[in-house]
Amino acid sequence: MSTTRILLAADLHLGGPVAAPDAALTAQAAQSRAQSLERLVELSRRQGVDLVLLPGDVFHAPDPPLGAVLALQKALDAWEQMGARVFIAPGNHDPWLPGGVWESWPAGPGLTIFGPQAQGVELAEEGLWVAGMAHASERESRDLSQLLPPPPPGRTGLAVLHANIASAPKPGDHEPYAPASLQNLLTGPFALWALGHIHIPQELSPHPWVLYAGTLQGAHMGESGPKGAWLLELAGGSLSAEFVSLAPLMFHDVVRDDLMGLESPAALVARVREKMEAPASPWPQEHCLRLKLAGPSPLWRMLGREEPQDVAASLKREMGLGGLVLDMNSLCPPADPEALAARPDVLGRTLALIAQAQEDPELLAALERELAGSLHPDQRRLLPEERRAWLAGLLEEGRALALRGLWQGGPENGDAA
Ligand SMILES: [Mn+2]
C-alpha cells in the first residue's frame, strides 16, 4: 500500500513584518518569515514529502517585495528538485489579480497555482484529486468552498482553500473573507480540507479532516502559541496528521494573578513556566514572553524595589528568553482592600472611590462619556463598551498603585497583612 506524505502550511505572510519584542532580536525577527519557509523545505526533505499544500496568504501583500519573491522561488525550486508537487491557493492578502504576481509566476512542472476559476488536478498515480481556487480580490465575499469541483469516482479529494469558518476559534476579529460553513465541509465530497486564514493551527474535524494550518511565524506577541505546519500521511484512504512547531520566534502570552502562595522568586518563575506551552521543535526557537503579574503577592516589595526593566531583565535571563514584556501594573501587596476601604485615611477613601466606580456601571459609563473626547486617539477609536472595559482595567491598576504607594501595613510594622 503506497503512502502519500503531505505537508500543509498557510499564512506565511512572506514580506510581512514580525515585531521584535527585544532590540537584540530585530535582525532575527526580520528574517524569521523567510527562515520559517527554509525550515518548511528542510522538513519536506527529511520527511520525503510528496505534496505541499499552501492555502493562501503566502505573501503578505499582492505586490510582494523582492526578498519575498526570491524566498518563495528558492523554496519552489527545492521542492521541484525533490519531486514534490506544490499547490498554492492565494488568499485575501495575496489575491490572484490580473497582471499580478501569481499570473506572471514562472510555471514549474510540479507547481499548481490555483486561479480565480475553481480547478481540480488529478494525480492518477496517487489516486488523488486536488481542488482549489484563489481569492479574486482582497475582499472575497463568495463561499468558495461550494465552488470546488468534486473528485471523480475512485479518487480521494483534497481541497486547498483560504477561507473563514466563523465558528473556528480565532484571536480577536477576523475578516470574514470567503466565508465557509463547517457543516458544509463535513458533508462535502473531500477527505481533507487544507485551510488557511486563521493564524491558530487547529483541527476542526478528523473525518473528513478539516485543518487550519495557522501561520508559519507569529507576527507579534498577540500571535502566541505554537506556529508551524501539519504533516499528513495518507495510506489506503486513511489520513493521519501531526503538527510540527517551526517558527524561529515563538511568542507566549501569560497572565498570572494567583500569586498569593508564592513566597520565593524561584517559585514565581516555576509558576510562570507552567503556562508556557512549548512543544518540541526540530529547530532552535527563541521564546518571547508577554507576562502580566497581577493581584496580591507577598513578593510585591521585592518586585517593586527595582525599576521594572531591571526586574524584567533578571526574569528574562533566568528563564532563557529572547524577549520579555513585563506588566506588573496590577501587582499589589497582600492586603485586604475591602477592609482598608473602610478606613478614614487617604488610602481608605481612594480605595472606596475606586470600588464604587468598579461596582457601579452608571458611574463607569458617566466617566467614559466625560473622558471620551479628550483621550488618546487609540482610545477614542474604541467603541463605548470597549472604552469602559479599558477604563475598568485602569481602575484595577489604580487600585494596585494606591495599595503599593499608600499601604503602610505589613507584619514588619505591626499591621496585619
Ligand atoms: Mn488571510
Residues whose N, C-alpha, C, O or C-beta is under 5 A from the ligand:
A	BS01	MN	D57 G91 N92 H93 H197
